């Protein structure tokens, strides 16, 4: 299976560019080639970031350095969240059905 990732090329804590690549090492080499030996590539496939965002202490921020950019869940994580919500709702419906039955004397 072929799978591409989205990498941010970072120099001096600033996202300089965003590229699609299938290999971290190639993305890292691209970062160094274009922005110098201290530039790095970070896998940002699950982050809704833009050029100019900040990468500080392992976290992404908007340009203001205060607004944290949250990671988007993967498809598998979204399914797990949805399943948990369905189970919770089913439990609440069952509880309500018992309460209604007691009120109605059924």
PDB file as gemmi writes it, atoms N, CA and C in Angstrom:
CRYST1    1.000    1.000    1.000  90.00  90.00  90.00 P 1                      
ATOM      1  N   UNK A   1       0.836  -1.181   0.000  1.00  0.00           N  
ATOM      2  CA  UNK A   1       0.000   0.000   0.000  1.00  0.00           C  
ATOM      3  C   UNK A   1       0.878   1.241   0.000  1.00  0.00           C  
ATOM      4  N   UNK A   2       0.530   2.194  -0.813  1.00  0.00           N  
ATOM      5  CA  UNK A   2       1.269   3.440  -0.925  1.00  0.00           C  
ATOM      6  C   UNK A   2       0.646   4.467   0.000  1.00  0.00           C  
ATOM      7  N   UNK A   3       1.442   5.109   0.800  1.00  0.00           N  
ATOM      8  CA  UNK A   3       0.895   6.068   1.751  1.00  0.00           C  
ATOM      9  C   UNK A   3       1.802   7.290   1.805  1.00  0.00           C  
ATOM     10  N   UNK A   4       1.224   8.442   1.581  1.00  0.00           N  
ATOM     11  CA  UNK A   4       1.977   9.684   1.684  1.00  0.00           C  
ATOM     12  C   UNK A   4       1.679  10.350   3.010  1.00  0.00           C  
ATOM     13  N   UNK A   5       2.627  11.109   3.480  1.00  0.00           N  
ATOM     14  CA  UNK A   5       2.467  11.879   4.698  1.00  0.00           C  
ATOM     15  C   UNK A   5       2.660  13.353   4.363  1.00  0.00           C  
ATOM     16  N   UNK A   6       2.173  14.195   5.248  1.00  0.00           N  
ATOM     17  CA  UNK A   6       2.379  15.633   5.096  1.00  0.00           C  
ATOM     18  C   UNK A   6       3.449  16.044   6.101  1.00  0.00           C  
ATOM     19  N   UNK A   7       4.480  16.681   5.606  1.00  0.00           N  
ATOM     20  CA  UNK A   7       5.581  17.122   6.458  1.00  0.00           C  
ATOM     21  C   UNK A   7       5.682  18.643   6.421  1.00  0.00           C  
ATOM     22  N   UNK A   8       5.950  19.224   7.574  1.00  0.00           N  
ATOM     23  CA  UNK A   8       6.251  20.646   7.648  1.00  0.00           C  
ATOM     24  C   UNK A   8       7.759  20.800   7.729  1.00  0.00           C  
ATOM     25  N   UNK A   9       8.275  21.695   6.927  1.00  0.00           N  
ATOM     26  CA  UNK A   9       9.702  21.998   6.946  1.00  0.00           C  
ATOM     27  C   UNK A   9       9.877  23.220   7.845  1.00  0.00           C  
ATOM     28  N   UNK A  10      10.645  23.034   8.911  1.00  0.00           N  
ATOM     29  CA  UNK A  10      10.708  24.032   9.977  1.00  0.00           C  
ATOM     30  C   UNK A  10      12.121  24.575  10.134  1.00  0.00           C  
ATOM     31  N   UNK A  11      12.202  25.873  10.224  1.00  0.00           N  
ATOM     32  CA  UNK A  11      13.471  26.571  10.460  1.00  0.00           C  
ATOM     33  C   UNK A  11      13.208  27.643  11.502  1.00  0.00           C  
ATOM     34  N   UNK A  12      14.009  27.688  12.550  1.00  0.00           N  
ATOM     35  CA  UNK A  12      13.874  28.688  13.616  1.00  0.00           C  
ATOM     36  C   UNK A  12      12.451  28.728  14.183  1.00  0.00           C  
ATOM     37  N   UNK A  13      11.890  27.543  14.427  1.00  0.00           N  
ATOM     38  CA  UNK A  13      10.569  27.365  15.038  1.00  0.00           C  
ATOM     39  C   UNK A  13       9.405  27.821  14.159  1.00  0.00           C  
ATOM     40  N   UNK A  14       9.662  28.136  12.890  1.00  0.00           N  
ATOM     41  CA  UNK A  14       8.610  28.607  11.993  1.00  0.00           C  
ATOM     42  C   UNK A  14       8.408  27.598  10.862  1.00  0.00           C  
ATOM     43  N   UNK A  15       7.142  27.278  10.582  1.00  0.00           N  
ATOM     44  CA  UNK A  15       6.828  26.409   9.449  1.00  0.00           C  
ATOM     45  C   UNK A  15       7.098  27.214   8.179  1.00  0.00           C  
ATOM     46  N   UNK A  16       8.149  26.782   7.454  1.00  0.00           N  
ATOM     47  CA  UNK A  16       8.560  27.484   6.243  1.00  0.00           C  
ATOM     48  C   UNK A  16       7.799  26.992   5.016  1.00  0.00           C  
ATOM     49  N   UNK A  17       7.508  25.690   5.008  1.00  0.00           N  
ATOM     50  CA  UNK A  17       6.841  25.090   3.858  1.00  0.00           C  
ATOM     51  C   UNK A  17       6.179  23.795   4.300  1.00  0.00           C  
ATOM     52  N   UNK A  18       5.246  23.319   3.502  1.00  0.00           N  
ATOM     53  CA  UNK A  18       4.554  22.068   3.775  1.00  0.00           C  
ATOM     54  C   UNK A  18       4.643  21.226   2.503  1.00  0.00           C  
ATOM     55  N   UNK A  19       5.094  19.971   2.660  1.00  0.00           N  
ATOM     56  CA  UNK A  19       5.274  19.091   1.509  1.00  0.00           C  
ATOM     57  C   UNK A  19       4.621  17.733   1.757  1.00  0.00           C  
ATOM     58  N   UNK A  20       4.283  17.072   0.672  1.00  0.00           N  
ATOM     59  CA  UNK A  20       3.785  15.700   0.736  1.00  0.00           C  
ATOM     60  C   UNK A  20       4.931  14.792   0.329  1.00  0.00           C  
ATOM     61  N   UNK A  21       5.176  13.777   1.159  1.00  0.00           N  
ATOM     62  CA  UNK A  21       6.301  12.877   0.917  1.00  0.00           C  
ATOM     63  C   UNK A  21       5.971  11.516   1.512  1.00  0.00           C  
ATOM     64  N   UNK A  22       6.600  10.476   0.999  1.00  0.00           N  
ATOM     65  CA  UNK A  22       6.344   9.137   1.526  1.00  0.00           C  
ATOM     66  C   UNK A  22       7.460   8.650   2.434  1.00  0.00           C  
ATOM     67  N   UNK A  23       8.392   9.550   2.795  1.00  0.00           N  
ATOM     68  CA  UNK A  23       9.564   9.115   3.524  1.00  0.00           C  
ATOM     69  C   UNK A  23      10.088  10.267   4.392  1.00  0.00           C  
ATOM     70  N   UNK A  24      10.192  10.014   5.702  1.00  0.00           N  
ATOM     71  CA  UNK A  24      10.663  11.058   6.609  1.00  0.00           C  
ATOM     72  C   UNK A  24      12.069  11.529   6.247  1.00  0.00           C  
ATOM     73  N   UNK A  25      12.967  10.621   5.952  1.00  0.00           N  
ATOM     74  CA  UNK A  25      14.359  11.011   5.702  1.00  0.00           C  
ATOM     75  C   UNK A  25      14.470  11.928   4.489  1.00  0.00           C  
ATOM     76  N   UNK A  26      13.707  11.645   3.449  1.00  0.00           N  
ATOM     77  CA  UNK A  26      13.728  12.526   2.273  1.00  0.00           C  
ATOM     78  C   UNK A  26      13.180  13.904   2.641  1.00  0.00           C  
ATOM     79  N   UNK A  27      12.083  13.929   3.404  1.00  0.00           N  
ATOM     80  CA  UNK A  27      11.518  15.210   3.830  1.00  0.00           C  
ATOM     81  C   UNK A  27      12.526  15.987   4.671  1.00  0.00           C  
ATOM     82  N   UNK A  28      13.239  15.309   5.540  1.00  0.00           N  
ATOM     83  CA  UNK A  28      14.239  15.963   6.377  1.00  0.00           C  
ATOM     84  C   UNK A  28      15.397  16.493   5.525  1.00  0.00           C  
ATOM     85  N   UNK A  29      15.808  15.735   4.530  1.00  0.00           N  
ATOM     86  CA  UNK A  29      16.854  16.204   3.620  1.00  0.00           C  
ATOM     87  C   UNK A  29      16.397  17.434   2.844  1.00  0.00           C  
ATOM     88  N   UNK A  30      15.124  17.439   2.429  1.00  0.00           N  
ATOM     89  CA  UNK A  30      14.580  18.611   1.739  1.00  0.00           C  
ATOM     90  C   UNK A  30      14.630  19.840   2.646  1.00  0.00           C  
ATOM     91  N   UNK A  31      14.272  19.656   3.905  1.00  0.00           N  
ATOM     92  CA  UNK A  31      14.310  20.775   4.855  1.00  0.00           C  
ATOM     93  C   UNK A  31      15.718  21.332   4.973  1.00  0.00           C  
ATOM     94  N   UNK A  32      16.688  20.454   5.133  1.00  0.00           N  
ATOM     95  CA  UNK A  32      18.079  20.896   5.285  1.00  0.00           C  
ATOM     96  C   UNK A  32      18.615  21.549   4.016  1.00  0.00           C  
ATOM     97  N   UNK A  33      18.271  20.964   2.868  1.00  0.00           N  
ATOM     98  CA  UNK A  33      18.744  21.497   1.589  1.00  0.00           C  
ATOM     99  C   UNK A  33      18.229  22.918   1.365  1.00  0.00           C  
ATOM    100  N   UNK A  34      16.945  23.125   1.656  1.00  0.00           N  
ATOM    101  CA  UNK A  34      16.338  24.425   1.363  1.00  0.00           C  
ATOM    102  C   UNK A  34      16.538  25.465   2.459  1.00  0.00           C  
ATOM    103  N   UNK A  35      16.628  25.023   3.724  1.00  0.00           N  
ATOM    104  CA  UNK A  35      16.631  26.000   4.818  1.00  0.00           C  
ATOM    105  C   UNK A  35      17.846  25.928   5.735  1.00  0.00           C  
ATOM    106  N   UNK A  36      18.793  25.031   5.458  1.00  0.00           N  
ATOM    107  CA  UNK A  36      20.014  24.962   6.253  1.00  0.00           C  
ATOM    108  C   UNK A  36      20.055  23.734   7.153  1.00  0.00           C  
ATOM    109  N   UNK A  37      21.241  23.481   7.687  1.00  0.00           N  
ATOM    110  CA  UNK A  37      21.480  22.258   8.464  1.00  0.00           C  
ATOM    111  C   UNK A  37      20.676  22.173   9.753  1.00  0.00           C  
ATOM    112  N   UNK A  38      20.191  23.287  10.267  1.00  0.00           N  
ATOM    113  CA  UNK A  38      19.413  23.231  11.500  1.00  0.00           C  
ATOM    114  C   UNK A  38      17.904  23.150  11.239  1.00  0.00           C  
ATOM    115  N   UNK A  39      17.511  23.056   9.973  1.00  0.00           N  
ATOM    116  CA  UNK A  39      16.095  22.895   9.634  1.00  0.00           C  
ATOM    117  C   UNK A  39      15.698  21.431   9.827  1.00  0.00           C  
ATOM    118  N   UNK A  40      14.416  21.218  10.108  1.00  0.00           N  
ATOM    119  CA  UNK A  40      13.915  19.856  10.321  1.00  0.00           C  
ATOM    120  C   UNK A  40      12.577  19.666   9.613  1.00  0.00           C  
ATOM    121  N   UNK A  41      12.237  18.401   9.418  1.00  0.00           N  
ATOM    122  CA  UNK A  41      10.919  18.036   8.901  1.00  0.00           C  
ATOM    123  C   UNK A  41      10.156  17.347  10.026  1.00  0.00           C  
ATOM    124  N   UNK A  42       8.894  17.696  10.165  1.00  0.00           N  
ATOM    125  CA  UNK A  42       8.030  17.094  11.173  1.00  0.00           C  
ATOM    126  C   UNK A  42       6.783  16.573  10.465  1.00  0.00           C  
ATOM    127  N   UNK A  43       6.391  15.339  10.796  1.00  0.00           N  
ATOM    128  CA  UNK A  43       5.167  14.771  10.222  1.00  0.00           C  
ATOM    129  C   UNK A  43       3.967  15.532  10.794  1.00  0.00           C  
ATOM    130  N   UNK A  44       3.244  16.218   9.940  1.00  0.00           N  
ATOM    131  CA  UNK A  44       2.082  17.001  10.376  1.00  0.00           C  
ATOM    132  C   UNK A  44       0.815  16.539   9.657  1.00  0.00           C  
ATOM    133  N   UNK A  45       0.773  15.263   9.314  1.00  0.00           N  
ATOM    134  CA  UNK A  45      -0.372  14.714   8.598  1.00  0.00           C  
ATOM    135  C   UNK A  45      -1.686  15.003   9.317  1.00  0.00           C  
ATOM    136  N   UNK A  46      -1.686  14.984  10.631  1.00  0.00           N  
ATOM    137  CA  UNK A  46      -2.926  15.139  11.401  1.00  0.00           C  
ATOM    138  C   UNK A  46      -3.075  16.510  12.061  1.00  0.00           C  
ATOM    139  N   UNK A  47      -2.303  17.477  11.604  1.00  0.00           N  
ATOM    140  CA  UNK A  47      -2.385  18.816  12.163  1.00  0.00           C  
ATOM    141  C   UNK A  47      -2.858  19.808  11.101  1.00  0.00           C  
ATOM    142  N   UNK A  48      -3.866  20.607  11.397  1.00  0.00           N  
ATOM    143  CA  UNK A  48      -4.329  21.619  10.443  1.00  0.00           C  
ATOM    144  C   UNK A  48      -3.475  22.895  10.554  1.00  0.00           C  
ATOM    145  N   UNK A  49      -2.299  22.842   9.983  1.00  0.00           N  
ATOM    146  CA  UNK A  49      -1.378  23.969  10.125  1.00  0.00           C  
ATOM    147  C   UNK A  49      -1.173  24.679   8.799  1.00  0.00           C  
ATOM    148  N   UNK A  50      -0.523  25.824   8.889  1.00  0.00           N  
ATOM    149  CA  UNK A  50      -0.241  26.652   7.719  1.00  0.00           C  
ATOM    150  C   UNK A  50       1.202  27.135   7.784  1.00  0.00           C  
ATOM    151  N   UNK A  51       1.691  27.550   6.643  1.00  0.00           N  
ATOM    152  CA  UNK A  51       3.003  28.188   6.613  1.00  0.00           C  
ATOM    153  C   UNK A  51       2.941  29.412   7.519  1.00  0.00           C  
ATOM    154  N   UNK A  52       3.964  29.571   8.338  1.00  0.00           N  
ATOM    155  CA  UNK A  52       4.009  30.677   9.287  1.00  0.00           C  
ATOM    156  C   UNK A  52       3.636  30.262  10.704  1.00  0.00           C  
ATOM    157  N   UNK A  53       2.995  29.089  10.856  1.00  0.00           N  
ATOM    158  CA  UNK A  53       2.710  28.593  12.203  1.00  0.00           C  
ATOM    159  C   UNK A  53       4.031  28.313  12.907  1.00  0.00           C  
ATOM    160  N   UNK A  54       3.972  28.214  14.219  1.00  0.00           N  
ATOM    161  CA  UNK A  54       5.173  28.024  15.030  1.00  0.00           C  
ATOM    162  C   UNK A  54       5.241  26.591  15.545  1.00  0.00           C  
ATOM    163  N   UNK A  55       6.447  26.068  15.693  1.00  0.00           N  
ATOM    164  CA  UNK A  55       6.697  24.756  16.294  1.00  0.00           C  
ATOM    165  C   UNK A  55       7.642  24.989  17.461  1.00  0.00           C  
ATOM    166  N   UNK A  56       7.061  24.959  18.691  1.00  0.00           N  
ATOM    167  CA  UNK A  56       7.828  25.298  19.888  1.00  0.00           C  
ATOM    168  C   UNK A  56       7.677  24.173  20.904  1.00  0.00           C  
ATOM    169  N   UNK A  57       8.805  23.635  21.345  1.00  0.00           N  
ATOM    170  CA  UNK A  57       8.814  22.579  22.366  1.00  0.00           C  
ATOM    171  C   UNK A  57       7.899  21.408  22.013  1.00  0.00           C  
ATOM    172  N   UNK A  58       7.911  21.010  20.748  1.00  0.00           N  
ATOM    173  CA  UNK A  58       7.150  19.842  20.313  1.00  0.00           C  
ATOM    174  C   UNK A  58       5.671  20.086  20.087  1.00  0.00           C  
ATOM    175  N   UNK A  59       5.246  21.350  20.101  1.00  0.00           N  
ATOM    176  CA  UNK A  59       3.837  21.675  19.883  1.00  0.00           C  
ATOM    177  C   UNK A  59       3.712  22.733  18.790  1.00  0.00           C  
ATOM    178  N   UNK A  60       2.569  22.684  18.085  1.00  0.00           N  
ATOM    179  CA  UNK A  60       2.303  23.671  17.043  1.00  0.00           C  
ATOM    180  C   UNK A  60       1.395  24.777  17.566  1.00  0.00           C  
ATOM    181  N   UNK A  61       1.723  26.002  17.159  1.00  0.00           N  
ATOM    182  CA  UNK A  61       0.942  27.172  17.541  1.00  0.00           C  
ATOM    183  C   UNK A  61       0.683  28.013  16.300  1.00  0.00           C  
ATOM    184  N   UNK A  62      -0.387  28.799  16.369  1.00  0.00           N  
ATOM    185  CA  UNK A  62      -0.625  29.798  15.322  1.00  0.00           C  
ATOM    186  C   UNK A  62       0.487  30.827  15.419  1.00  0.00           C  
ATOM    187  N   UNK A  63       0.489  31.766  14.489  1.00  0.00           N  
ATOM    188  CA  UNK A  63       1.554  32.763  14.429  1.00  0.00           C  
ATOM    189  C   UNK A  63       1.705  33.572  15.716  1.00  0.00           C  
ATOM    190  N   UNK A  64       0.633  33.653  16.514  1.00  0.00           N  
ATOM    191  CA  UNK A  64       0.684  34.437  17.750  1.00  0.00           C  
ATOM    192  C   UNK A  64       1.465  33.761  18.875  1.00  0.00           C  
ATOM    193  N   UNK A  65       1.892  32.518  18.665  1.00  0.00           N  
ATOM    194  CA  UNK A  65       2.644  31.722  19.639  1.00  0.00           C  
ATOM    195  C   UNK A  65       1.835  31.398  20.894  1.00  0.00           C  
ATOM    196  N   UNK A  66       0.527  31.657  20.878  1.00  0.00           N  
ATOM    197  CA  UNK A  66      -0.316  31.385  22.037  1.00  0.00           C  
ATOM    198  C   UNK A  66      -1.417  30.382  21.720  1.00  0.00           C  
ATOM    199  N   UNK A  67      -1.947  30.429  20.515  1.00  0.00           N  
ATOM    200  CA  UNK A  67      -3.061  29.562  20.126  1.00  0.00           C  
ATOM    201  C   UNK A  67      -2.519  28.208  19.687  1.00  0.00           C  
ATOM    202  N   UNK A  68      -2.775  27.192  20.502  1.00  0.00           N  
ATOM    203  CA  UNK A  68      -2.304  25.843  20.215  1.00  0.00           C  
ATOM    204  C   UNK A  68      -3.075  25.248  19.042  1.00  0.00           C  
ATOM    205  N   UNK A  69      -2.370  24.586  18.146  1.00  0.00           N  
ATOM    206  CA  UNK A  69      -3.003  23.875  17.036  1.00  0.00           C  
ATOM    207  C   UNK A  69      -3.184  22.430  17.476  1.00  0.00           C  
ATOM    208  N   UNK A  70      -4.425  22.027  17.644  1.00  0.00           N  
ATOM    209  CA  UNK A  70      -4.734  20.670  18.115  1.00  0.00           C  
ATOM    210  C   UNK A  70      -4.609  19.660  16.982  1.00  0.00           C  
ATOM    211  N   UNK A  71      -4.192  18.469  17.327  1.00  0.00           N  
ATOM    212  CA  UNK A  71      -4.074  17.366  16.382  1.00  0.00           C  
ATOM    213  C   UNK A  71      -5.465  16.837  16.041  1.00  0.00           C  
ATOM    214  N   UNK A  72      -5.726  16.583  14.762  1.00  0.00           N  
ATOM    215  CA  UNK A  72      -6.973  15.969  14.332  1.00  0.00           C  
ATOM    216  C   UNK A  72      -6.899  14.467  14.582  1.00  0.00           C  
ATOM    217  N   UNK A  73      -8.011  13.852  14.985  1.00  0.00           N  
ATOM    218  CA  UNK A  73      -7.983  12.404  15.197  1.00  0.00           C  
ATOM    219  C   UNK A  73      -7.885  11.654  13.865  1.00  0.00           C  
ATOM    220  N   UNK A  74      -7.316  10.463  13.930  1.00  0.00           N  
ATOM    221  CA  UNK A  74      -7.271   9.599  12.750  1.00  0.00           C  
ATOM    222  C   UNK A  74      -8.663   9.016  12.525  1.00  0.00           C  
ATOM    223  N   UNK A  75      -8.861   8.371  11.390  1.00  0.00           N  
ATOM    224  CA  UNK A  75     -10.149   7.735  11.100  1.00  0.00           C  
ATOM    225  C   UNK A  75     -10.470   6.676  12.159  1.00  0.00           C  
ATOM    226  N   UNK A  76      -9.478   5.887  12.542  1.00  0.00           N  
ATOM    227  CA  UNK A  76      -9.691   4.855  13.571  1.00  0.00           C  
ATOM    228  C   UNK A  76     -10.081   5.480  14.910  1.00  0.00           C  
ATOM    229  N   UNK A  77      -9.441   6.586  15.256  1.00  0.00           N  
ATOM    230  CA  UNK A  77      -9.785   7.273  16.505  1.00  0.00           C  
ATOM    231  C   UNK A  77     -11.198   7.835  16.452  1.00  0.00           C  
ATOM    232  N   UNK A  78     -11.596   8.379  15.292  1.00  0.00           N  
ATOM    233  CA  UNK A  78     -12.959   8.892  15.146  1.00  0.00           C  
ATOM    234  C   UNK A  78     -13.990   7.784  15.295  1.00  0.00           C  
ATOM    235  N   UNK A  79     -13.701   6.603  14.739  1.00  0.00           N  
ATOM    236  CA  UNK A  79     -14.610   5.464  14.873  1.00  0.00           C  
ATOM    237  C   UNK A  79     -14.731   5.067  16.339  1.00  0.00           C  
ATOM    238  N   UNK A  80     -13.621   5.009  17.051  1.00  0.00           N  
ATOM    239  CA  UNK A  80     -13.651   4.642  18.466  1.00  0.00           C  
ATOM    240  C   UNK A  80     -14.462   5.665  19.272  1.00  0.00           C  
ATOM    241  N   UNK A  81     -14.303   6.949  18.960  1.00  0.00           N  
ATOM    242  CA  UNK A  81     -15.065   7.998  19.641  1.00  0.00           C  
ATOM    243  C   UNK A  81     -16.554   7.832  19.351  1.00  0.00           C  
ATOM    244  N   UNK A  82     -16.889   7.585  18.093  1.00  0.00           N  
ATOM    245  CA  UNK A  82     -18.298   7.406  17.714  1.00  0.00           C  
ATOM    246  C   UNK A  82     -18.898   6.188  18.404  1.00  0.00           C  
ATOM    247  N   UNK A  83     -18.160   5.081  18.460  1.00  0.00           N  
ATOM    248  CA  UNK A  83     -18.653   3.877  19.137  1.00  0.00           C  
ATOM    249  C   UNK A  83     -18.903   4.148  20.616  1.00  0.00           C  
ATOM    250  N   UNK A  84     -18.002   4.863  21.259  1.00  0.00           N  
ATOM    251  CA  UNK A  84     -18.174   5.182  22.670  1.00  0.00           C  
ATOM    252  C   UNK A  84     -19.411   6.052  22.883  1.00  0.00           C  
ATOM    253  N   UNK A  85     -19.654   6.997  21.980  1.00  0.00           N  
ATOM    254  CA  UNK A  85     -20.839   7.855  22.096  1.00  0.00           C  
ATOM    255  C   UNK A  85     -22.117   7.045  21.901  1.00  0.00           C  
ATOM    256  N   UNK A  86     -22.104   6.118  20.943  1.00  0.00           N  
ATOM    257  CA  UNK A  86     -23.272   5.263  20.708  1.00  0.00           C  
ATOM    258  C   UNK A  86     -23.561   4.422  21.948  1.00  0.00           C  
ATOM    259  N   UNK A  87     -22.531   3.828  22.541  1.00  0.00           N  
ATOM    260  CA  UNK A  87     -22.720   3.021  23.750  1.00  0.00           C  
ATOM    261  C   UNK A  87     -23.299   3.868  24.883  1.00  0.00           C  
ATOM    262  N   UNK A  88     -22.798   5.094  25.018  1.00  0.00           N  
ATOM    263  CA  UNK A  88     -23.297   5.987  26.066  1.00  0.00           C  
ATOM    264  C   UNK A  88     -24.772   6.320  25.827  1.00  0.00           C  
ATOM    265  N   UNK A  89     -25.122   6.622  24.578  1.00  0.00           N  
ATOM    266  CA  UNK A  89     -26.515   6.943  24.260  1.00  0.00           C  
ATOM    267  C   UNK A  89     -27.430   5.743  24.457  1.00  0.00           C  
ATOM    268  N   UNK A  90     -26.950   4.558  24.071  1.00  0.00           N  
ATOM    269  CA  UNK A  90     -27.756   3.346  24.277  1.00  0.00           C  
ATOM    270  C   UNK A  90     -28.013   3.117  25.763  1.00  0.00           C  
ATOM    271  N   UNK A  91     -27.012   3.363  26.585  1.00  0.00           N  
ATOM    272  CA  UNK A  91     -27.164   3.220  28.028  1.00  0.00           C  
ATOM    273  C   UNK A  91     -28.188   4.221  28.573  1.00  0.00           C  
ATOM    274  N   UNK A  92     -28.118   5.459  28.089  1.00  0.00           N  
ATOM    275  CA  UNK A  92     -29.067   6.479  28.531  1.00  0.00           C  
ATOM    276  C   UNK A  92     -30.488   6.136  28.094  1.00  0.00           C  
ATOM    277  N   UNK A  93     -30.661   5.620  26.880  1.00  0.00           N  
ATOM    278  CA  UNK A  93     -31.981   5.222  26.390  1.00  0.00           C  
ATOM    279  C   UNK A  93     -32.528   4.085  27.245  1.00  0.00           C  
ATOM    280  N   UNK A  94     -31.692   3.124  27.572  1.00  0.00           N  
ATOM    281  CA  UNK A  94     -32.132   2.004  28.412  1.00  0.00           C  
ATOM    282  C   UNK A  94     -32.570   2.508  29.785  1.00  0.00           C  
ATOM    283  N   UNK A  95     -31.820   3.423  30.352  1.00  0.00           N  
ATOM    284  CA  UNK A  95     -32.181   4.001  31.652  1.00  0.00           C  
ATOM    285  C   UNK A  95     -33.513   4.735  31.566  1.00  0.00           C  
ATOM    286  N   UNK A  96     -33.711   5.505  30.500  1.00  0.00           N  
ATOM    287  CA  UNK A  96     -34.974   6.216  30.319  1.00  0.00           C  
ATOM    288  C   UNK A  96     -36.143   5.247  30.125  1.00  0.00           C  
ATOM    289  N   UNK A  97     -35.933   4.164  29.393  1.00  0.00           N  
ATOM    290  CA  UNK A  97     -36.978   3.175  29.175  1.00  0.00           C  
ATOM    291  C   UNK A  97     -37.409   2.543  30.503  1.00  0.00           C  
ATOM    292  N   UNK A  98     -36.440   2.257  31.354  1.00  0.00           N  
ATOM    293  CA  UNK A  98     -36.755   1.684  32.679  1.00  0.00           C  
ATOM    294  C   UNK A  98     -37.542   2.706  33.491  1.00  0.00           C  
ATOM    295  N   UNK A  99     -37.114   3.966  33.466  1.00  0.00           N  
ATOM    296  CA  UNK A  99     -37.802   5.008  34.239  1.00  0.00           C  
ATOM    297  C   UNK A  99     -39.234   5.199  33.729  1.00  0.00           C  
ATOM    298  N   UNK A 100     -39.421   5.215  32.413  1.00  0.00           N  
ATOM    299  CA  UNK A 100     -40.769   5.375  31.862  1.00  0.00           C  
ATOM    300  C   UNK A 100     -41.649   4.182  32.223  1.00  0.00           C  
ATOM    301  N   UNK A 101     -41.068   3.002  32.179  1.00  0.00           N  
ATOM    302  CA  UNK A 101     -41.838   1.801  32.531  1.00  0.00           C  
ATOM    303  C   UNK A 101     -42.282   1.864  33.989  1.00  0.00           C  
ATOM    304  N   UNK A 102     -41.415   2.350  34.867  1.00  0.00           N  
ATOM    305  CA  UNK A 102     -41.787   2.470  36.288  1.00  0.00           C  
ATOM    306  C   UNK A 102     -42.863   3.512  36.476  1.00  0.00           C  
ATOM    307  N   UNK A 103     -42.776   4.634  35.766  1.00  0.00           N  
ATOM    308  CA  UNK A 103     -43.784   5.682  35.879  1.00  0.00           C  
ATOM    309  C   UNK A 103     -45.137   5.192  35.365  1.00  0.00           C  
ATOM    310  N   UNK A 104     -45.109   4.449  34.264  1.00  0.00           N  
ATOM    311  CA  UNK A 104     -46.350   3.953  33.670  1.00  0.00           C  
ATOM    312  C   UNK A 104     -46.870   2.705  34.379  1.00  0.00           C  
ATOM    313  N   UNK A 105     -46.059   2.148  35.240  1.00  0.00           N  
ATOM    314  CA  UNK A 105     -46.465   0.940  35.954  1.00  0.00           C  
ATOM    315  C   UNK A 105     -46.477  -0.293  35.084  1.00  0.00           C  
ATOM    316  N   UNK A 106     -45.629  -0.310  34.106  1.00  0.00           N  
ATOM    317  CA  UNK A 106     -45.554  -1.451  33.188  1.00  0.00           C  
ATOM    318  C   UNK A 106     -44.549  -2.465  33.646  1.00  0.00           C  
TER     319      UNK A 106                                                      
END                                                                             
